[in-house]
Amino acid sequence: MSDEIRITKKVFKKGDDGYKIVSVRMKDELIACLDDISVKTNRSRNELINLLLEAAVKIVKIDE
């Protein structure tokens, strides 16, 4: 019986974690609001934006 256990490193490829990087242009005022909420909720701006977008896509209605 061997005295060691060998485990190979997991190789992460772009997108393997279920996330993709998206670049968005925002007005300074919106970023300031997000940063304010971020400080008050102790969440990163990225986490906050994801939470807000997840909530928004669930309630959006499209007018024909």
Backbone as a printed PyTorch tensor [residue, N CA C, xyz], in Angstrom:
tensor([[[  0.8520,  -1.1860,   0.0000],
         [  0.0000,   0.0000,   0.0000],
         [  0.8900,   1.2390,   0.0000]],

        [[  0.5040,   2.2430,  -0.7830],
         [  1.3020,   3.4530,  -0.9240],
         [  1.0870,   4.3870,   0.2660]],

        [[  2.1230,   5.1470,   0.6230],
         [  2.0430,   6.1030,   1.7180],
         [  1.6650,   7.5010,   1.2490]],

        [[  1.2460,   7.6240,   0.0100],
         [  0.8690,   8.9310,  -0.4930],
         [ -0.3650,   8.8360,  -1.3810]],

        [[ -1.0630,   9.9200,  -1.4250],
         [ -2.2310,  10.0230,  -2.2960],
         [ -1.9200,  11.0870,  -3.3270]],

        [[ -2.0530,  10.7650,  -4.5770],
         [ -1.7700,  11.7230,  -5.6480],
         [ -3.0810,  12.2170,  -6.2480]],

        [[ -3.2040,  13.5360,  -6.3150],
         [ -4.3720,  14.1670,  -6.9050],
         [ -3.8730,  15.1740,  -7.9180]],

        [[ -4.4000,  15.1020,  -9.1280],
         [ -3.9880,  16.0560, -10.1460],
         [ -4.7330,  17.3730,  -9.9640]],

        [[ -4.1060,  18.4430, -10.3930],
         [ -4.7450,  19.7570, -10.3090],
         [ -5.8700,  19.8330, -11.3250]],

        [[ -6.9510,  20.4620, -10.9240],
         [ -8.0620,  20.6920, -11.8300],
         [ -7.7140,  21.9000, -12.6870]],

        [[ -7.8570,  21.7560, -13.9730],
         [ -7.5660,  22.8430, -14.8970],
         [ -8.8570,  23.5930, -15.1840]],

        [[ -8.8640,  24.8700, -14.8320],
         [-10.0290,  25.7040, -15.0900],
         [ -9.8680,  26.3580, -16.4450]],

        [[-10.8660,  26.1820, -17.2670],
         [-10.8820,  26.8640, -18.5460],
         [-11.8490,  28.0210, -18.4410]],

        [[-11.6690,  29.0010, -19.2890],
         [-12.5180,  30.1810, -19.2810],
         [-13.9900,  29.7690, -19.3270]],

        [[-14.7550,  30.2450, -18.3600],
         [-16.1800,  29.9610, -18.3270],
         [-16.5470,  28.7000, -17.5630]],

        [[-15.5630,  27.9350, -17.0880],
         [-15.8500,  26.6880, -16.3820],
         [-16.6050,  26.8970, -15.0760]],

        [[-16.5200,  28.0840, -14.4890],
         [-17.1800,  28.3210, -13.2110],
         [-18.6250,  28.7740, -13.3900]],

        [[-19.1020,  28.8070, -14.6330],
         [-20.4800,  29.2070, -14.8880],
         [-20.6590,  30.7010, -15.0740]],

        [[-19.5820,  31.4470, -15.0330],
         [-19.6440,  32.9000, -15.1820],
         [-18.9050,  33.3250, -16.4340]],

        [[-19.3500,  34.4120, -17.0170],
         [-18.6560,  35.0230, -18.1350],
         [-18.4210,  36.4910, -17.8040]],

        [[-17.3650,  37.0230, -18.3300],
         [-17.0460,  38.4300, -18.1100],
         [-17.8110,  39.2700, -19.1270]],

        [[-18.4750,  40.3120, -18.6310],
         [-19.2500,  41.2090, -19.4790],
         [-18.8280,  42.6350, -19.1700]],

        [[-18.6110,  43.4060, -20.2040],
         [-18.2560,  44.8080, -20.0420],
         [-19.4920,  45.6600, -20.3150]],

        [[-19.7890,  46.5740, -19.4000],
         [-20.9760,  47.4180, -19.5250],
         [-20.5840,  48.8650, -19.2520]],

        [[-21.0630,  49.7720, -20.0970],
         [-20.8380,  51.2020, -19.8620],
         [-21.9680,  51.7230, -18.9950]],

        [[-21.6180,  52.4440, -17.9320],
         [-22.6090,  52.9990, -17.0140],
         [-22.2760,  54.4510, -16.7300]],

        [[-23.3110,  55.2100, -16.4300],
         [-23.1050,  56.6060, -16.0390],
         [-22.4750,  56.6490, -14.6550]],

        [[-21.7030,  57.7050, -14.4200],
         [-21.0320,  57.8720, -13.1290],
         [-22.0200,  57.8740, -11.9700]],

        [[-23.1960,  58.4780, -12.1880],
         [-24.2040,  58.5530, -11.1260],
         [-24.6960,  57.1630, -10.7250]],

        [[-24.8770,  56.2810, -11.7170],
         [-25.3350,  54.9220, -11.4250],
         [-24.2730,  54.1460, -10.6570]],

        [[-23.0240,  54.3010, -11.0700],
         [-21.9260,  53.6270, -10.3630],
         [-21.8330,  54.1330,  -8.9290]],

        [[-22.0320,  55.4300,  -8.7300],
         [-22.0010,  55.9920,  -7.3770],
         [-23.1170,  55.3970,  -6.5260]],

        [[-24.3040,  55.2430,  -7.1000],
         [-25.4230,  54.6180,  -6.3650],
         [-25.1070,  53.1770,  -6.0180]],

        [[-24.5630,  52.4430,  -6.9800],
         [-24.1960,  51.0460,  -6.7320],
         [-23.1300,  50.9480,  -5.6490]],

        [[-22.1430,  51.8300,  -5.7030],
         [-21.0820,  51.8180,  -4.6900],
         [-21.6360,  52.1350,  -3.3030]],

        [[-22.5970,  53.0470,  -3.2330],
         [-23.2210,  53.3850,  -1.9580],
         [-23.9650,  52.1790,  -1.3810]],

        [[-24.7480,  51.5150,  -2.2240],
         [-25.4740,  50.3170,  -1.7810],
         [-24.4830,  49.2210,  -1.4080]],

        [[-23.4030,  49.1270,  -2.1670],
         [-22.3770,  48.1220,  -1.9050],
         [-21.7790,  48.2880,  -0.5070]],

        [[-21.4690,  49.5220,  -0.1430],
         [-20.9130,  49.7950,   1.1840],
         [-21.9320,  49.4770,   2.2730]],

        [[-23.1740,  49.8980,   2.0600],
         [-24.2190,  49.6950,   3.0710],
         [-24.5730,  48.2240,   3.2820]],

        [[-24.3970,  47.4010,   2.2300],
         [-24.7640,  45.9850,   2.3300],
         [-23.5660,  45.0660,   2.5180]],

        [[-22.3580,  45.6590,   2.5330],
         [-21.1260,  44.8930,   2.6910],
         [-20.9900,  43.8230,   1.6030]],

        [[-21.3530,  44.1920,   0.3670],
         [-21.2230,  43.3000,  -0.7790],
         [-20.3710,  43.9940,  -1.8370]],

        [[-19.7000,  43.2090,  -2.6500],
         [-18.9150,  43.8140,  -3.7260],
         [-19.8560,  44.3850,  -4.7810]],

        [[-19.3480,  45.3080,  -5.5610],
         [-20.1580,  45.8840,  -6.6370],
         [-20.5920,  44.7770,  -7.6010]],

        [[-19.6880,  43.8590,  -7.9210],
         [-19.9930,  42.7550,  -8.8170],
         [-21.1350,  41.8980,  -8.2780]],

        [[-21.0480,  41.5290,  -7.0030],
         [-22.0940,  40.7070,  -6.3840],
         [-23.4260,  41.4460,  -6.3910]],

        [[-23.3910,  42.7100,  -6.0710],
         [-24.5980,  43.5240,  -6.0410],
         [-25.2440,  43.6100,  -7.4250]],

        [[-24.4480,  43.8680,  -8.4510],
         [-24.9820,  43.9520,  -9.8120],
         [-25.6260,  42.6320, -10.2080]],

        [[-24.9920,  41.5180,  -9.8840],
         [-25.5680,  40.2100, -10.1910],
         [-26.8920,  39.9950,  -9.4740]],

        [[-26.9650,  40.3620,  -8.1940],
         [-28.2130,  40.2180,  -7.4440],
         [-29.3330,  41.0610,  -8.0450]],

        [[-29.0000,  42.3040,  -8.3980],
         [-30.0020,  43.1940,  -8.9750],
         [-30.4710,  42.7080, -10.3380]],

        [[-29.5510,  42.2440, -11.1730],
         [-29.9330,  41.7470, -12.4930],
         [-30.7640,  40.4730, -12.3990]],

        [[-30.4020,  39.5730, -11.4870],
         [-31.1920,  38.3490, -11.3010],
         [-32.6170,  38.6800, -10.8930]],

        [[-32.7780,  39.6690, -10.0240],
         [-34.1160,  40.0760,  -9.5990],
         [-34.8690,  40.7440, -10.7420]],

        [[-34.1860,  41.5630, -11.5240],
         [-34.8380,  42.3170, -12.5960],
         [-35.3280,  41.4130, -13.7210]],

        [[-34.5410,  40.4160, -14.1120],
         [-34.9620,  39.5640, -15.2260],
         [-36.1820,  38.7270, -14.8840]],

        [[-36.4250,  38.5210, -13.5980],
         [-37.5990,  37.7400, -13.1750],
         [-38.8900,  38.5510, -13.2580]],

        [[-38.7740,  39.8790, -13.2330],
         [-40.0000,  40.7100, -13.2070],
         [-40.2140,  41.5390, -14.4730]],

        [[-39.2980,  41.4220, -15.4240],
         [-39.4190,  42.2320, -16.6420],
         [-40.6180,  41.7550, -17.4730]],

        [[-41.3410,  42.7060, -18.0230],
         [-42.4760,  42.4240, -18.9170],
         [-42.1740,  43.0880, -20.2500]],

        [[-42.4030,  42.3800, -21.3320],
         [-42.1420,  42.9030, -22.6620],
         [-43.4530,  43.2700, -23.3190]],

        [[-43.5850,  44.5450, -23.6970],
         [-44.7780,  45.0120, -24.3960],
         [-44.6260,  44.7490, -25.8920]],

        [[-45.6660,  44.2230, -26.4670],
         [-45.6640,  43.9400, -27.9150],
         [-46.1190,  45.1500, -28.6830]]])
